Amino acid sequence: MLTDADCRNATCPSDAKRRRLTDSGGLYLEVSPKGSKRWFWKFYPNGKESRLALGSYPEVSLKAARAAREDAKKTKASGTNPVQQRKADKIASAASSAITYEAVAREFHGVKASGWSEGHATKWIRMNELYLFPQIGSLALDSIKAHVLLVAVRKVEAKGILSTAQDLLAMAGQVFRYGVQSGRCERNPATDLRGALKPHVAKHFAAITDPVEAGSLLRAIDGYTGQPTTRAALILASLFFQRPGNIHGMEWAWVDLEARMLTIPAESMKLSKHDKLNGKPHLVPLARQAVAVLKALEPLTGHGRYVFPGARTGERPMSDNTINAALRRLDYGTDDHVAHGFRAMARTMMAERLNGIDPDVVEAQLGHGKRGPLGSAYDRAEYMAQRRQIMQTWADYLDQLRATATVHPLKAA
């Protein structure tokens, strides 16, 4: 009979393949030359020697190994081969785990992620990992009823993040629909929860749209005393009115100062994965004022990849929060004006203050796709001549706002 000390101190000579220390009833501890120790139970089904692995020492103690041996003996006495029973249990366990919410969700994500944008695919699985897997991930898909799903989603709703709760319910609905299609459940309980959550009212990005206030903002930007690259980013954000990600992530390879054109690759735009791969680049004509800012920046950052490199390393662009932080430094809080607000400012003030500008041209310059299933397929109008005009008109109008508090409507060229 072995003792705990025997197991703890057991070794195997380096010139031997293994060493076996026998306990009783067919139980033994096998020690390898490298020091690993494993429990086995030896038995004889149909007169032939066989053995059942019972785990590693010290994770499985001597006492636990003896208990496992007794359980295996009972299985054998009932007429079942313990090794075959172990294999059957593993198969059953694998089959059971394959129908849990988490398993089906991960399978669905694996099927669909290649057709999603990288950002959406990452967000989809991350939100499930944070909020749904801890609550219902281990439950069999067909056992999850509407009230169980509601409890899980309402825990998120209770935190006040209503949009996330709505998104999670939609994501769960996708998983259940896939479960129905693949035979893992009979129905989608998420459909029974329509209207069960508090409504989320989307809040628009804060933006200044009054000409006098816009003039004050532009003068504040001119007086910004932080990094010159940050000041330039603020100025170009007002001139370009592109998405913040396309501003702080701008690359010099996109800039053609002679042609006065910024070319944003399709893969850097806010598009579906299909359009990122197959779409056309987004063109931003550069007004004279924008060219001047970029020419002033060229000696500072033109040797690197990014127009606005990060402060720590030029291998990455400026942080996506830098422009908002600069605005806060200028005393413009999140309820006053944010980086994304430059888009709303341009769109609103062009419509209200600049006469003769076609809304379709503004939408094209904002990078908004045509609405409707056939819009992007058949309407290939780029309005490039008009877009060059409105970008210069807008830049001139900003100069007028910057120069005086008294502003007048400006007719587009």
DALINZI-V725361 format. One record per backbone hydrogen bond with DSSP energy under -0.5 kcal/mol. CO is the residue of the C=O (numbers start at 1). NH is the residue of the N-H. E is the energy in kcal/mol with one decimal. If there is no record, write none. Layout:
BEGIN
co:CO nh:NH e:E
co:CO nh:NH e:E
END
This chain:
BEGIN
co:3 nh:7 e:-2.0
co:4 nh:8 e:-2.6
co:5 nh:9 e:-2.5
co:6 nh:10 e:-0.7
co:7 nh:10 e:-0.5
co:13 nh:16 e:-1.6
co:19 nh:31 e:-3.3
co:20 nh:22 e:-0.6
co:21 nh:29 e:-2.7
co:24 nh:27 e:-1.7
co:26 nh:42 e:-2.7
co:27 nh:23 e:-3.1
co:28 nh:30 e:-0.5
co:28 nh:40 e:-2.3
co:29 nh:21 e:-2.8
co:29 nh:31 e:-0.5
co:30 nh:38 e:-2.4
co:31 nh:19 e:-2.1
co:32 nh:35 e:-1.9
co:36 nh:32 e:-2.4
co:37 nh:57 e:-2.3
co:38 nh:30 e:-3.3
co:39 nh:54 e:-2.3
co:39 nh:55 e:-0.6
co:40 nh:28 e:-2.4
co:41 nh:52 e:-2.3
co:43 nh:50 e:-2.8
co:44 nh:47 e:-1.0
co:45 nh:48 e:-2.1
co:48 nh:45 e:-0.7
co:50 nh:43 e:-2.5
co:52 nh:41 e:-2.1
co:55 nh:39 e:-3.4
co:56 nh:60 e:-3.1
co:59 nh:61 e:-0.7
co:61 nh:65 e:-2.6
co:62 nh:66 e:-2.0
co:63 nh:67 e:-1.9
co:64 nh:68 e:-2.3
co:65 nh:69 e:-2.1
co:66 nh:70 e:-2.0
co:67 nh:71 e:-2.1
co:68 nh:72 e:-2.2
co:69 nh:73 e:-2.2
co:70 nh:74 e:-2.0
co:71 nh:75 e:-2.0
co:72 nh:76 e:-2.3
co:73 nh:77 e:-2.7
co:74 nh:78 e:-1.4
co:75 nh:80 e:-1.9
co:76 nh:79 e:-1.8
co:81 nh:85 e:-2.5
co:82 nh:86 e:-2.3
co:83 nh:87 e:-2.0
co:84 nh:88 e:-2.4
co:85 nh:89 e:-2.6
co:86 nh:90 e:-2.0
co:87 nh:91 e:-2.2
co:88 nh:92 e:-2.5
co:89 nh:93 e:-2.6
co:90 nh:94 e:-2.6
co:91 nh:95 e:-2.5
co:92 nh:96 e:-2.4
co:93 nh:97 e:-2.8
co:94 nh:98 e:-1.5
co:96 nh:99 e:-1.3
co:97 nh:100 e:-1.1
co:99 nh:141 e:-3.5
co:100 nh:104 e:-2.5
co:101 nh:105 e:-2.8
co:102 nh:106 e:-2.6
co:103 nh:107 e:-2.0
co:104 nh:108 e:-2.8
co:105 nh:109 e:-2.6
co:106 nh:110 e:-2.2
co:107 nh:111 e:-1.8
co:108 nh:112 e:-2.4
co:109 nh:113 e:-2.8
co:112 nh:115 e:-2.0
co:112 nh:116 e:-0.5
co:113 nh:116 e:-1.2
co:117 nh:121 e:-2.6
co:118 nh:122 e:-2.3
co:119 nh:123 e:-2.4
co:120 nh:124 e:-2.7
co:121 nh:125 e:-1.8
co:122 nh:126 e:-2.1
co:123 nh:127 e:-2.6
co:124 nh:128 e:-1.6
co:125 nh:129 e:-2.3
co:126 nh:130 e:-2.2
co:127 nh:131 e:-2.4
co:127 nh:132 e:-0.6
co:128 nh:132 e:-0.9
co:128 nh:133 e:-3.1
co:132 nh:135 e:-0.7
co:132 nh:136 e:-3.2
co:132 nh:137 e:-0.8
co:133 nh:137 e:-1.5
co:136 nh:101 e:-0.6
co:136 nh:139 e:-1.4
co:137 nh:102 e:-2.1
co:139 nh:101 e:-2.3
co:140 nh:143 e:-1.9
co:140 nh:144 e:-0.6
co:141 nh:144 e:-1.3
co:143 nh:145 e:-0.8
co:145 nh:149 e:-2.0
co:146 nh:150 e:-2.4
co:147 nh:151 e:-1.9
co:148 nh:152 e:-1.6
co:149 nh:153 e:-2.3
co:150 nh:154 e:-2.7
co:151 nh:155 e:-1.0
co:152 nh:156 e:-0.6
co:153 nh:156 e:-0.8
co:153 nh:157 e:-1.9
co:154 nh:158 e:-2.4
co:156 nh:159 e:-1.1
co:156 nh:161 e:-1.1
co:157 nh:160 e:-1.9
co:160 nh:162 e:-1.4
co:161 nh:165 e:-1.8
co:162 nh:166 e:-2.2
co:163 nh:167 e:-2.3
co:164 nh:168 e:-2.7
co:165 nh:169 e:-1.9
co:166 nh:170 e:-1.9
co:167 nh:171 e:-2.5
co:168 nh:172 e:-2.8
co:169 nh:173 e:-2.0
co:170 nh:174 e:-1.6
co:171 nh:175 e:-1.9
co:172 nh:176 e:-2.6
co:173 nh:177 e:-2.3
co:174 nh:178 e:-2.1
co:175 nh:179 e:-2.2
co:176 nh:180 e:-2.4
co:177 nh:181 e:-2.3
co:178 nh:182 e:-2.1
co:179 nh:184 e:-2.7
co:179 nh:185 e:-1.2
co:180 nh:183 e:-1.0
co:184 nh:142 e:-0.5
co:187 nh:189 e:-0.7
co:188 nh:191 e:-1.2
co:189 nh:192 e:-1.3
co:190 nh:193 e:-1.5
co:191 nh:194 e:-0.9
co:193 nh:196 e:-2.2
co:199 nh:201 e:-0.6
co:200 nh:202 e:-0.7
co:202 nh:204 e:-0.5
co:206 nh:338 e:-1.8
co:207 nh:209 e:-0.5
co:210 nh:214 e:-2.8
co:211 nh:215 e:-2.4
co:212 nh:216 e:-1.8
co:213 nh:217 e:-2.2
co:214 nh:218 e:-2.5
co:215 nh:219 e:-2.1
co:216 nh:220 e:-2.1
co:217 nh:221 e:-2.3
co:218 nh:222 e:-2.1
co:219 nh:223 e:-1.4
co:221 nh:224 e:-1.7
co:227 nh:231 e:-2.1
co:228 nh:232 e:-2.3
co:229 nh:233 e:-2.0
co:230 nh:234 e:-2.1
co:231 nh:235 e:-2.1
co:232 nh:236 e:-2.8
co:233 nh:237 e:-2.1
co:234 nh:238 e:-1.6
co:235 nh:239 e:-1.8
co:236 nh:240 e:-3.4
co:237 nh:241 e:-1.7
co:243 nh:246 e:-1.2
co:243 nh:247 e:-1.1
co:244 nh:247 e:-0.6
co:244 nh:248 e:-2.7
co:245 nh:249 e:-1.3
co:247 nh:250 e:-1.5
co:248 nh:318 e:-0.8
co:250 nh:307 e:-2.4
co:250 nh:308 e:-0.7
co:251 nh:254 e:-1.6
co:252 nh:255 e:-1.3
co:254 nh:263 e:-2.5
co:256 nh:260 e:-0.8
co:256 nh:261 e:-2.1
co:260 nh:286 e:-2.2
co:261 nh:256 e:-2.4
co:261 nh:263 e:-0.5
co:262 nh:264 e:-0.6
co:262 nh:284 e:-3.1
co:263 nh:265 e:-0.6
co:264 nh:282 e:-2.9
co:265 nh:268 e:-1.7
co:266 nh:269 e:-1.6
co:269 nh:271 e:-1.6
co:272 nh:276 e:-2.5
co:273 nh:277 e:-1.9
co:274 nh:278 e:-2.5
co:275 nh:279 e:-2.7
co:281 nh:283 e:-0.5
co:282 nh:264 e:-3.1
co:283 nh:285 e:-0.5
co:284 nh:262 e:-2.3
co:285 nh:287 e:-0.6
co:287 nh:291 e:-2.2
co:288 nh:292 e:-2.1
co:289 nh:293 e:-1.8
co:290 nh:294 e:-2.3
co:291 nh:295 e:-2.5
co:292 nh:296 e:-1.8
co:293 nh:297 e:-1.5
co:294 nh:298 e:-1.7
co:295 nh:299 e:-0.6
co:297 nh:300 e:-1.3
co:297 nh:301 e:-2.3
co:297 nh:302 e:-0.5
co:298 nh:302 e:-2.2
co:301 nh:304 e:-1.9
co:305 nh:252 e:-2.3
co:306 nh:309 e:-0.5
co:308 nh:318 e:-2.8
co:313 nh:310 e:-0.7
co:313 nh:316 e:-1.1
co:316 nh:310 e:-3.0
co:319 nh:322 e:-1.4
co:321 nh:325 e:-2.6
co:322 nh:326 e:-2.3
co:323 nh:327 e:-2.2
co:324 nh:328 e:-2.3
co:325 nh:329 e:-2.0
co:326 nh:330 e:-1.4
co:327 nh:332 e:-2.8
co:328 nh:331 e:-1.9
co:331 nh:333 e:-0.7
co:333 nh:336 e:-1.7
co:333 nh:337 e:-2.0
co:338 nh:341 e:-1.3
co:339 nh:342 e:-1.2
co:340 nh:343 e:-1.3
co:340 nh:344 e:-0.9
co:341 nh:345 e:-2.8
co:342 nh:346 e:-2.0
co:343 nh:347 e:-2.6
co:344 nh:348 e:-2.7
co:345 nh:349 e:-2.3
co:346 nh:350 e:-2.2
co:347 nh:351 e:-1.4
co:348 nh:352 e:-2.3
co:349 nh:353 e:-2.8
co:349 nh:354 e:-0.8
co:350 nh:354 e:-0.8
co:353 nh:355 e:-0.7
co:353 nh:410 e:-1.2
co:354 nh:357 e:-0.8
co:355 nh:412 e:-2.6
co:356 nh:358 e:-0.6
co:358 nh:361 e:-0.9
co:358 nh:362 e:-1.6
co:359 nh:363 e:-2.6
co:360 nh:364 e:-2.0
co:361 nh:365 e:-2.2
co:362 nh:366 e:-2.1
co:363 nh:367 e:-0.7
co:363 nh:368 e:-2.2
co:364 nh:367 e:-0.7
co:372 nh:375 e:-0.9
co:372 nh:376 e:-0.5
co:374 nh:378 e:-2.3
co:375 nh:379 e:-2.3
co:378 nh:380 e:-1.1
co:383 nh:387 e:-2.8
co:384 nh:388 e:-2.3
co:385 nh:389 e:-1.6
co:386 nh:390 e:-2.7
co:387 nh:391 e:-2.1
co:388 nh:392 e:-1.6
co:389 nh:393 e:-2.7
co:390 nh:394 e:-2.8
co:391 nh:395 e:-1.9
co:392 nh:396 e:-2.5
co:393 nh:397 e:-2.2
co:394 nh:398 e:-2.4
co:395 nh:399 e:-1.8
co:396 nh:400 e:-1.9
co:397 nh:401 e:-2.5
co:398 nh:402 e:-2.5
co:399 nh:403 e:-1.8
co:400 nh:404 e:-1.5
co:405 nh:407 e:-0.7
co:410 nh:355 e:-0.9
END
